[in-house]
Amino acid sequence: MGRKMKHTGSICLLAASVWFVCAASAFAQGNSAPAETQDSLANLPQFEAASVRPSGPNGRELNGFRIYAGGRIIAKGCRLQYLVMLALNVEHFQIEGLPDWASYVTGEGFDIQAVAPENSQSIHAQPAFSIDPPGDEERQMLLALLIDRFHLQFHRESREGQIYLLERGKGKLSLQPPSDKTRYPWVHGISGGWFRDGIRGENTSMPQLAQRLSWRIERPVIDQTGLTGSFDFEYRNNDENNDADITGFLLTAMKEIGLELKSSKGPIETIVIDHVEQPSPN
Protein backbone atom coordinates (compact mmCIF):
# COMPACT_ATOMS: atom_id res chain seq x y z
CA MET A 1 0.00 0.00 0.00
CA GLY A 2 2.59 2.54 -1.06
CA ARG A 3 6.11 2.99 0.12
CA LYS A 4 7.26 3.26 3.72
CA MET A 5 7.29 6.81 5.04
CA LYS A 6 10.51 8.79 5.34
CA HIS A 7 11.19 12.38 6.41
CA THR A 8 11.65 15.12 3.84
CA GLY A 9 11.10 18.86 3.93
CA SER A 10 11.40 21.50 6.58
CA ILE A 11 8.65 22.36 9.05
CA CYS A 12 7.79 23.73 12.46
CA LEU A 13 5.82 21.07 14.32
CA LEU A 14 2.75 22.10 16.26
CA ALA A 15 1.93 19.77 19.15
CA ALA A 16 -1.63 18.71 18.43
CA SER A 17 -4.51 18.52 20.89
CA VAL A 18 -8.03 17.11 20.62
CA TRP A 19 -9.78 18.31 17.46
CA PHE A 20 -12.73 19.96 19.17
CA VAL A 21 -10.84 21.59 22.04
CA CYS A 22 -10.48 25.22 21.06
CA ALA A 23 -8.57 26.55 24.07
CA ALA A 24 -6.71 29.85 24.04
CA SER A 25 -3.37 28.13 23.59
CA ALA A 26 -4.53 26.79 20.23
CA PHE A 27 -4.61 30.35 18.92
CA ALA A 28 -1.80 31.93 20.92
CA GLN A 29 1.52 30.20 20.45
CA GLY A 30 3.98 33.02 20.98
CA ASN A 31 5.88 35.07 18.42
CA SER A 32 6.73 34.09 14.87
CA ALA A 33 9.24 31.28 14.50
CA PRO A 34 11.30 30.09 11.54
CA ALA A 35 10.73 26.67 10.04
CA GLU A 36 12.69 23.97 11.80
CA THR A 37 15.23 21.81 10.04
CA GLN A 38 14.83 18.20 9.00
CA ASP A 39 17.27 17.12 11.72
CA SER A 40 14.99 18.52 14.46
CA LEU A 41 12.17 16.22 13.23
CA ALA A 42 14.10 12.97 13.33
CA ASN A 43 11.69 11.48 15.88
CA LEU A 44 8.47 12.46 14.13
CA PRO A 45 6.29 9.30 14.03
CA GLN A 46 5.45 7.86 10.63
CA PHE A 47 2.85 5.54 9.16
CA GLU A 48 4.06 2.02 8.51
CA ALA A 49 2.67 2.30 4.97
CA ALA A 50 0.62 4.90 3.13
CA SER A 51 -0.77 5.57 -0.33
CA VAL A 52 -1.80 8.94 -1.75
CA ARG A 53 -3.72 9.14 -5.02
CA PRO A 54 -5.77 11.85 -6.77
CA SER A 55 -9.50 11.30 -6.26
CA GLY A 56 -10.16 11.79 -9.95
CA PRO A 57 -13.20 13.27 -11.73
CA ASN A 58 -15.57 10.65 -10.32
CA GLY A 59 -14.70 11.34 -6.70
CA ARG A 60 -17.87 12.55 -5.01
CA GLU A 61 -16.78 12.85 -1.39
CA LEU A 62 -15.45 16.13 0.02
CA ASN A 63 -12.95 15.93 2.88
CA GLY A 64 -14.02 12.52 4.11
CA PHE A 65 -11.43 11.62 6.75
CA ARG A 66 -12.05 8.55 8.91
CA ILE A 67 -10.07 6.72 11.54
CA TYR A 68 -10.46 3.07 12.51
CA ALA A 69 -9.30 0.70 15.20
CA GLY A 70 -5.64 -0.20 15.09
CA GLY A 71 -4.43 3.13 13.74
CA ARG A 72 -5.89 2.76 10.24
CA ILE A 73 -6.87 5.87 8.29
CA ILE A 74 -8.94 6.15 5.12
CA ALA A 75 -9.47 9.55 3.48
CA LYS A 76 -11.55 10.24 0.39
CA GLY A 77 -11.69 13.49 -1.54
CA CYS A 78 -9.51 15.29 1.01
CA ARG A 79 -8.12 18.64 -0.06
CA LEU A 80 -4.61 19.52 1.06
CA GLN A 81 -5.78 22.49 3.13
CA TYR A 82 -8.10 20.21 5.08
CA LEU A 83 -5.28 17.73 5.66
CA VAL A 84 -3.10 20.55 7.00
CA MET A 85 -5.96 21.60 9.27
CA LEU A 86 -6.13 18.08 10.70
CA ALA A 87 -2.39 17.60 11.01
CA LEU A 88 -1.82 20.92 12.81
CA ASN A 89 -5.17 21.20 14.62
CA VAL A 90 -6.01 24.62 13.19
CA GLU A 91 -8.92 26.12 11.28
CA HIS A 92 -8.97 27.02 7.59
CA PHE A 93 -8.66 30.75 8.25
CA GLN A 94 -5.37 30.18 10.08
CA ILE A 95 -3.62 28.88 6.95
CA GLU A 96 -2.29 31.14 4.21
CA GLY A 97 -0.07 30.79 1.17
CA LEU A 98 -1.58 27.63 -0.33
CA PRO A 99 -2.12 27.45 -4.12
CA ASP A 100 -5.64 27.28 -5.56
CA TRP A 101 -5.43 23.52 -6.16
CA ALA A 102 -5.07 23.00 -2.38
CA SER A 103 -8.25 24.85 -1.27
CA TYR A 104 -10.29 22.86 1.23
CA VAL A 105 -13.49 23.54 -0.73
CA THR A 106 -12.63 24.02 -4.41
CA GLY A 107 -9.23 22.33 -4.62
CA GLU A 108 -8.23 18.92 -5.93
CA GLY A 109 -9.13 15.89 -3.84
CA PHE A 110 -6.85 13.08 -2.72
CA ASP A 111 -7.59 9.58 -1.48
CA ILE A 112 -5.34 8.27 1.29
CA GLN A 113 -4.96 4.93 2.97
CA ALA A 114 -2.49 4.57 5.82
CA VAL A 115 -1.73 2.21 8.69
CA ALA A 116 0.18 2.85 11.90
CA PRO A 117 3.24 0.75 12.79
CA GLU A 118 2.95 -2.11 15.26
CA ASN A 119 5.07 -0.28 17.86
CA SER A 120 2.91 2.88 17.84
CA GLN A 121 0.39 4.03 20.43
CA SER A 122 -2.19 4.40 17.65
CA ILE A 123 -2.22 0.65 17.06
CA HIS A 124 -4.28 0.38 20.29
CA ALA A 125 -6.79 3.08 19.29
CA GLN A 126 -10.49 2.19 19.48
CA PRO A 127 -12.37 5.28 18.25
CA ALA A 128 -16.03 5.45 19.19
CA PHE A 129 -16.87 6.92 15.76
CA SER A 130 -14.94 6.72 12.51
CA ILE A 131 -15.40 10.49 12.14
CA ASP A 132 -13.76 11.17 15.50
CA PRO A 133 -10.75 13.51 15.32
CA PRO A 134 -7.37 11.82 14.92
CA GLY A 135 -5.24 11.38 18.01
CA ASP A 136 -2.04 13.30 18.67
CA GLU A 137 0.22 10.61 17.22
CA GLU A 138 -2.01 10.17 14.17
CA ARG A 139 -1.87 13.92 13.54
CA GLN A 140 1.92 13.82 13.64
CA MET A 141 2.05 10.84 11.30
CA LEU A 142 -0.27 12.69 8.93
CA LEU A 143 2.06 15.68 9.10
CA ALA A 144 5.01 13.44 8.22
CA LEU A 145 3.01 12.14 5.27
CA LEU A 146 2.34 15.67 4.01
CA ILE A 147 6.01 16.54 4.29
CA ASP A 148 7.03 13.41 2.41
CA ARG A 149 4.45 13.31 -0.39
CA PHE A 150 3.55 17.00 -0.80
CA HIS A 151 7.00 18.38 0.16
CA LEU A 152 5.23 20.65 2.63
CA GLN A 153 7.27 23.42 4.24
CA PHE A 154 5.80 26.10 6.50
CA HIS A 155 6.37 28.30 9.50
CA ARG A 156 4.15 29.74 12.22
CA GLU A 157 3.44 33.36 13.02
CA SER A 158 1.51 34.91 15.89
CA ARG A 159 -0.56 37.88 14.74
CA GLU A 160 -2.75 40.19 16.77
CA GLY A 161 -6.34 40.16 15.59
CA GLN A 162 -10.02 39.93 16.47
CA ILE A 163 -11.11 36.94 18.53
CA TYR A 164 -14.29 36.05 20.40
CA LEU A 165 -14.78 34.88 23.97
CA LEU A 166 -17.65 32.48 24.63
CA GLU A 167 -18.96 33.31 28.10
CA ARG A 168 -21.96 32.57 30.25
CA GLY A 169 -24.59 35.25 29.73
CA LYS A 170 -26.68 37.08 32.30
CA GLY A 171 -29.93 35.41 31.34
CA LYS A 172 -31.29 31.92 31.91
CA LEU A 173 -29.36 29.06 30.38
CA SER A 174 -31.38 27.14 27.81
CA LEU A 175 -29.09 24.14 27.85
CA GLN A 176 -30.56 20.70 28.47
CA PRO A 177 -28.92 17.42 29.50
CA PRO A 178 -28.23 15.37 26.36
CA SER A 179 -31.09 13.11 25.37
CA ASP A 180 -28.54 10.57 24.13
CA LYS A 181 -25.04 10.60 25.62
CA THR A 182 -23.85 8.07 23.07
CA ARG A 183 -24.71 10.34 20.14
CA TYR A 184 -21.90 11.91 18.15
CA PRO A 185 -21.37 15.48 19.44
CA TRP A 186 -22.44 17.94 16.78
CA VAL A 187 -23.55 21.52 16.19
CA HIS A 188 -25.50 22.19 13.00
CA GLY A 189 -28.36 24.12 11.41
CA ILE A 190 -31.93 23.18 12.23
CA SER A 191 -32.47 21.58 8.81
CA GLY A 192 -28.84 20.66 8.25
CA GLY A 193 -27.90 23.98 6.60
CA TRP A 194 -25.28 26.49 7.61
CA PHE A 195 -27.14 27.94 10.62
CA ARG A 196 -29.36 30.18 8.48
CA ASP A 197 -32.56 28.70 9.89
CA GLY A 198 -31.24 28.24 13.41
CA ILE A 199 -28.67 26.32 15.39
CA ARG A 200 -28.91 23.02 17.23
CA GLY A 201 -26.44 21.28 19.49
CA GLU A 202 -26.58 17.57 20.32
CA ASN A 203 -24.51 16.06 23.13
CA THR A 204 -22.16 19.03 22.71
CA SER A 205 -19.62 20.41 25.17
CA MET A 206 -18.76 24.11 25.36
CA PRO A 207 -15.26 23.63 23.84
CA GLN A 208 -16.91 21.78 20.96
CA LEU A 209 -19.42 24.60 20.52
CA ALA A 210 -16.59 27.15 20.55
CA GLN A 211 -14.73 25.22 17.86
CA ARG A 212 -17.81 25.02 15.65
CA LEU A 213 -18.53 28.74 16.08
CA SER A 214 -14.90 29.52 15.26
CA TRP A 215 -15.13 27.61 11.99
CA ARG A 216 -18.31 29.46 11.01
CA ILE A 217 -17.28 32.97 12.12
CA GLU A 218 -13.75 32.49 10.79
CA ARG A 219 -12.26 33.90 13.97
CA PRO A 220 -10.90 32.14 17.06
CA VAL A 221 -13.59 31.50 19.68
CA ILE A 222 -12.29 30.73 23.17
CA ASP A 223 -14.50 28.89 25.65
CA GLN A 224 -14.65 30.78 28.94
CA THR A 225 -18.06 29.58 30.11
CA GLY A 226 -16.76 27.35 32.88
CA LEU A 227 -19.53 24.88 31.98
CA THR A 228 -18.57 21.21 31.99
CA GLY A 229 -20.27 18.21 30.46
CA SER A 230 -22.34 18.05 27.29
CA PHE A 231 -25.71 19.58 26.40
CA ASP A 232 -28.56 19.70 23.93
CA PHE A 233 -29.79 23.12 22.80
CA GLU A 234 -31.71 24.73 20.00
CA TYR A 235 -32.43 28.21 18.70
CA ARG A 236 -34.69 28.77 15.71
CA ASN A 237 -34.27 31.77 13.47
CA ASN A 238 -37.72 33.23 12.87
CA ASP A 239 -36.39 36.24 10.97
CA GLU A 240 -37.48 36.10 7.34
CA ASN A 241 -34.21 37.78 6.44
CA ASN A 242 -32.20 34.65 7.17
CA ASP A 243 -29.44 35.71 4.78
CA ALA A 244 -28.23 38.29 7.28
CA ASP A 245 -24.64 38.41 8.50
CA ILE A 246 -23.79 35.03 10.04
CA THR A 247 -21.77 36.56 12.87
CA GLY A 248 -24.65 38.81 13.88
CA PHE A 249 -27.02 35.86 13.81
CA LEU A 250 -24.75 33.74 16.01
CA LEU A 251 -24.33 36.59 18.50
CA THR A 252 -28.13 36.64 18.83
CA ALA A 253 -28.40 32.85 18.95
CA MET A 254 -25.88 32.54 21.79
CA LYS A 255 -27.69 35.22 23.80
CA GLU A 256 -31.00 33.38 23.37
CA ILE A 257 -29.58 30.17 24.84
CA GLY A 258 -27.98 32.01 27.77
CA LEU A 259 -24.45 32.47 26.47
CA GLU A 260 -22.56 35.45 25.10
CA LEU A 261 -19.98 35.99 22.37
CA LYS A 262 -17.74 38.93 23.29
CA SER A 263 -15.45 40.50 20.71
CA SER A 264 -11.88 40.90 21.90
CA LYS A 265 -8.29 41.13 20.66
CA GLY A 266 -5.63 38.49 20.95
CA PRO A 267 -2.84 36.60 19.20
CA ILE A 268 -3.91 34.34 16.36
CA GLU A 269 -1.61 31.56 15.25
CA THR A 270 -1.12 31.62 11.49
CA ILE A 271 0.38 28.81 9.45
CA VAL A 272 2.31 30.31 6.52
CA ILE A 273 3.00 27.86 3.71
CA ASP A 274 6.50 28.32 2.31
CA HIS A 275 6.45 25.49 -0.22
CA VAL A 276 4.18 22.67 -1.37
CA GLU A 277 3.94 20.41 -4.43
CA GLN A 278 1.32 18.12 -5.90
CA PRO A 279 2.24 14.52 -5.07
CA SER A 280 2.99 11.86 -7.61
CA PRO A 281 0.49 8.96 -7.40
CA ASN A 282 1.70 6.04 -5.28
C-alpha positions as a printed NumPy array, in Angstrom:
array([[  0.   ,   0.   ,   0.   ],
       [  2.592,   2.536,  -1.065],
       [  6.111,   2.987,   0.118],
       [  7.255,   3.258,   3.718],
       [  7.295,   6.811,   5.038],
       [ 10.506,   8.793,   5.342],
       [ 11.19 ,  12.378,   6.412],
       [ 11.647,  15.117,   3.837],
       [ 11.102,  18.86 ,   3.929],
       [ 11.398,  21.505,   6.582],
       [  8.649,  22.363,   9.053],
       [  7.788,  23.725,  12.457],
       [  5.821,  21.071,  14.322],
       [  2.748,  22.1  ,  16.262],
       [  1.93 ,  19.774,  19.152],
       [ -1.628,  18.707,  18.429],
       [ -4.508,  18.524,  20.89 ],
       [ -8.029,  17.105,  20.62 ],
       [ -9.781,  18.306,  17.458],
       [-12.727,  19.964,  19.17 ],
       [-10.841,  21.595,  22.043],
       [-10.482,  25.221,  21.061],
       [ -8.567,  26.554,  24.07 ],
       [ -6.712,  29.846,  24.042],
       [ -3.369,  28.132,  23.591],
       [ -4.528,  26.785,  20.233],
       [ -4.614,  30.353,  18.919],
       [ -1.801,  31.929,  20.922],
       [  1.519,  30.198,  20.449],
       [  3.979,  33.024,  20.976],
       [  5.882,  35.069,  18.417],
       [  6.73 ,  34.092,  14.873],
       [  9.243,  31.283,  14.496],
       [ 11.299,  30.09 ,  11.537],
       [ 10.735,  26.666,  10.04 ],
       [ 12.689,  23.967,  11.804],
       [ 15.229,  21.815,  10.037],
       [ 14.833,  18.204,   9.001],
       [ 17.266,  17.124,  11.721],
       [ 14.987,  18.517,  14.455],
       [ 12.172,  16.215,  13.235],
       [ 14.098,  12.97 ,  13.325],
       [ 11.695,  11.476,  15.875],
       [  8.47 ,  12.464,  14.133],
       [  6.287,   9.301,  14.034],
       [  5.45 ,   7.859,  10.626],
       [  2.847,   5.544,   9.162],
       [  4.064,   2.023,   8.506],
       [  2.666,   2.302,   4.969],
       [  0.622,   4.902,   3.134],
       [ -0.766,   5.567,  -0.33 ],
       [ -1.8  ,   8.943,  -1.753],
       [ -3.724,   9.14 ,  -5.022],
       [ -5.774,  11.851,  -6.77 ],
       [ -9.497,  11.305,  -6.264],
       [-10.155,  11.786,  -9.95 ],
       [-13.205,  13.273, -11.73 ],
       [-15.569,  10.648, -10.318],
       [-14.7  ,  11.341,  -6.699],
       [-17.872,  12.553,  -5.012],
       [-16.782,  12.854,  -1.39 ],
       [-15.447,  16.126,   0.015],
       [-12.954,  15.929,   2.876],
       [-14.023,  12.515,   4.108],
       [-11.432,  11.617,   6.754],
       [-12.048,   8.548,   8.913],
       [-10.072,   6.716,  11.541],
       [-10.464,   3.068,  12.513],
       [ -9.297,   0.7  ,  15.202],
       [ -5.636,  -0.201,  15.088],
       [ -4.429,   3.133,  13.74 ],
       [ -5.89 ,   2.756,  10.24 ],
       [ -6.865,   5.868,   8.288],
       [ -8.943,   6.151,   5.119],
       [ -9.469,   9.549,   3.485],
       [-11.552,  10.245,   0.393],
       [-11.689,  13.489,  -1.54 ],
       [ -9.513,  15.288,   1.009],
       [ -8.122,  18.639,  -0.057],
       [ -4.614,  19.524,   1.057],
       [ -5.777,  22.492,   3.128],
       [ -8.1  ,  20.21 ,   5.078],
       [ -5.284,  17.729,   5.665],
       [ -3.097,  20.548,   7.004],
       [ -5.959,  21.602,   9.275],
       [ -6.135,  18.081,  10.695],
       [ -2.388,  17.604,  11.012],
       [ -1.817,  20.92 ,  12.814],
       [ -5.172,  21.2  ,  14.617],
       [ -6.008,  24.621,  13.191],
       [ -8.925,  26.124,  11.278],
       [ -8.97 ,  27.021,   7.594],
       [ -8.662,  30.747,   8.25 ],
       [ -5.374,  30.176,  10.081],
       [ -3.621,  28.885,   6.95 ],
       [ -2.291,  31.136,   4.205],
       [ -0.072,  30.789,   1.168],
       [ -1.583,  27.634,  -0.335],
       [ -2.12 ,  27.452,  -4.116],
       [ -5.636,  27.276,  -5.557],
       [ -5.426,  23.523,  -6.157],
       [ -5.074,  22.997,  -2.383],
       [ -8.246,  24.853,  -1.268],
       [-10.295,  22.858,   1.234],
       [-13.494,  23.54 ,  -0.734],
       [-12.633,  24.024,  -4.412],
       [ -9.233,  22.326,  -4.619],
       [ -8.23 ,  18.918,  -5.926],
       [ -9.133,  15.887,  -3.842],
       [ -6.854,  13.084,  -2.718],
       [ -7.586,   9.583,  -1.475],
       [ -5.344,   8.274,   1.289],
       [ -4.962,   4.931,   2.971],
       [ -2.493,   4.569,   5.823],
       [ -1.732,   2.206,   8.687],
       [  0.18 ,   2.852,  11.899],
       [  3.243,   0.747,  12.79 ],
       [  2.951,  -2.112,  15.264],
       [  5.067,  -0.281,  17.862],
       [  2.91 ,   2.88 ,  17.844],
       [  0.385,   4.029,  20.428],
       [ -2.185,   4.4  ,  17.654],
       [ -2.224,   0.648,  17.062],
       [ -4.278,   0.381,  20.285],
       [ -6.791,   3.076,  19.293],
       [-10.486,   2.186,  19.481],
       [-12.367,   5.28 ,  18.247],
       [-16.032,   5.455,  19.195],
       [-16.872,   6.917,  15.763],
       [-14.942,   6.724,  12.513],
       [-15.404,  10.486,  12.138],
       [-13.757,  11.168,  15.495],
       [-10.753,  13.512,  15.323],
       [ -7.373,  11.825,  14.919],
       [ -5.236,  11.378,  18.013],
       [ -2.036,  13.298,  18.666],
       [  0.224,  10.612,  17.22 ],
       [ -2.005,  10.171,  14.166],
       [ -1.868,  13.916,  13.544],
       [  1.915,  13.825,  13.643],
       [  2.047,  10.837,  11.3  ],
       [ -0.274,  12.691,   8.928],
       [  2.057,  15.676,   9.102],
       [  5.014,  13.444,   8.224],
       [  3.011,  12.141,   5.266],
       [  2.336,  15.671,   4.008],
       [  6.01 ,  16.535,   4.288],
       [  7.027,  13.413,   2.405],
       [  4.45 ,  13.309,  -0.386],
       [  3.551,  17.004,  -0.803],
       [  7.001,  18.384,   0.162],
       [  5.23 ,  20.647,   2.631],
       [  7.268,  23.421,   4.236],
       [  5.802,  26.101,   6.497],
       [  6.367,  28.305,   9.501],
       [  4.149,  29.735,  12.218],
       [  3.445,  33.363,  13.016],
       [  1.508,  34.912,  15.887],
       [ -0.558,  37.88 ,  14.743],
       [ -2.75 ,  40.189,  16.771],
       [ -6.34 ,  40.161,  15.589],
       [-10.02 ,  39.928,  16.468],
       [-11.112,  36.942,  18.535],
       [-14.295,  36.048,  20.397],
       [-14.784,  34.885,  23.971],
       [-17.651,  32.48 ,  24.628],
       [-18.957,  33.314,  28.095],
       [-21.955,  32.571,  30.255],
       [-24.589,  35.254,  29.727],
       [-26.675,  37.077,  32.303],
       [-29.932,  35.412,  31.342],
       [-31.286,  31.924,  31.906],
       [-29.359,  29.058,  30.385],
       [-31.382,  27.142,  27.807],
       [-29.093,  24.135,  27.849],
       [-30.564,  20.704,  28.468],
       [-28.921,  17.424,  29.5  ],
       [-28.234,  15.374,  26.363],
       [-31.091,  13.108,  25.367],
       [-28.538,  10.572,  24.127],
       [-25.039,  10.604,  25.615],
       [-23.854,   8.075,  23.072],
       [-24.71 ,  10.341,  20.142],
       [-21.896,  11.906,  18.146],
       [-21.368,  15.481,  19.436],
       [-22.445,  17.938,  16.779],
       [-23.549,  21.522,  16.185],
       [-25.498,  22.195,  12.996],
       [-28.358,  24.119,  11.414],
       [-31.931,  23.179,  12.228],
       [-32.469,  21.583,   8.81 ],
       [-28.836,  20.659,   8.246],
       [-27.904,  23.978,   6.603],
       [-25.28 ,  26.494,   7.61 ],
       [-27.137,  27.943,  10.62 ],
       [-29.362,  30.175,   8.483],
       [-32.562,  28.695,   9.885],
       [-31.235,  28.244,  13.41 ],
       [-28.675,  26.323,  15.391],
       [-28.908,  23.018,  17.229],
       [-26.441,  21.276,  19.492],
       [-26.579,  17.57 ,  20.323],
       [-24.509,  16.062,  23.134],
       [-22.159,  19.034,  22.715],
       [-19.616,  20.413,  25.173],
       [-18.759,  24.115,  25.365],
       [-15.257,  23.634,  23.837],
       [-16.913,  21.782,  20.956],
       [-19.423,  24.605,  20.515],
       [-16.591,  27.153,  20.552],
       [-14.731,  25.225,  17.863],
       [-17.809,  25.024,  15.651],
       [-18.532,  28.737,  16.083],
       [-14.903,  29.517,  15.263],
       [-15.134,  27.611,  11.987],
       [-18.315,  29.462,  11.007],
       [-17.283,  32.972,  12.122],
       [-13.749,  32.494,  10.792],
       [-12.255,  33.898,  13.97 ],
       [-10.902,  32.135,  17.063],
       [-13.589,  31.504,  19.68 ],
       [-12.285,  30.729,  23.166],
       [-14.497,  28.892,  25.647],
       [-14.655,  30.784,  28.936],
       [-18.062,  29.577,  30.11 ],
       [-16.762,  27.354,  32.881],
       [-19.529,  24.882,  31.981],
       [-18.571,  21.212,  31.991],
       [-20.274,  18.212,  30.457],
       [-22.336,  18.052,  27.294],
       [-25.708,  19.576,  26.402],
       [-28.561,  19.696,  23.932],
       [-29.786,  23.117,  22.804],
       [-31.705,  24.732,  19.999],
       [-32.425,  28.21 ,  18.7  ],
       [-34.693,  28.77 ,  15.708],
       [-34.268,  31.773,  13.467],
       [-37.72 ,  33.228,  12.871],
       [-36.393,  36.241,  10.971],
       [-37.483,  36.096,   7.34 ],
       [-34.208,  37.776,   6.435],
       [-32.198,  34.653,   7.168],
       [-29.438,  35.708,   4.778],
       [-28.232,  38.286,   7.283],
       [-24.639,  38.413,   8.498],
       [-23.789,  35.033,  10.036],
       [-21.766,  36.555,  12.87 ],
       [-24.65 ,  38.806,  13.883],
       [-27.019,  35.856,  13.811],
       [-24.745,  33.742,  16.007],
       [-24.335,  36.594,  18.501],
       [-28.133,  36.635,  18.831],
       [-28.403,  32.849,  18.952],
       [-25.885,  32.544,  21.786],
       [-27.691,  35.219,  23.799],
       [-31.001,  33.383,  23.367],
       [-29.578,  30.168,  24.839],
       [-27.984,  32.01 ,  27.773],
       [-24.452,  32.466,  26.469],
       [-22.555,  35.452,  25.097],
       [-19.984,  35.992,  22.371],
       [-17.739,  38.93 ,  23.285],
       [-15.446,  40.496,  20.715],
       [-11.876,  40.898,  21.896],
       [ -8.291,  41.128,  20.656],
       [ -5.632,  38.493,  20.955],
       [ -2.84 ,  36.599,  19.205],
       [ -3.908,  34.337,  16.357],
       [ -1.609,  31.561,  15.254],
       [ -1.125,  31.622,  11.493],
       [  0.378,  28.809,   9.447],
       [  2.306,  30.309,   6.523],
       [  2.996,  27.856,   3.709],
       [  6.495,  28.317,   2.31 ],
       [  6.446,  25.488,  -0.224],
       [  4.175,  22.667,  -1.368],
       [  3.936,  20.413,  -4.428],
       [  1.321,  18.121,  -5.897],
       [  2.243,  14.522,  -5.069],
       [  2.995,  11.862,  -7.605],
       [  0.488,   8.964,  -7.399],
       [  1.698,   6.037,  -5.278]])
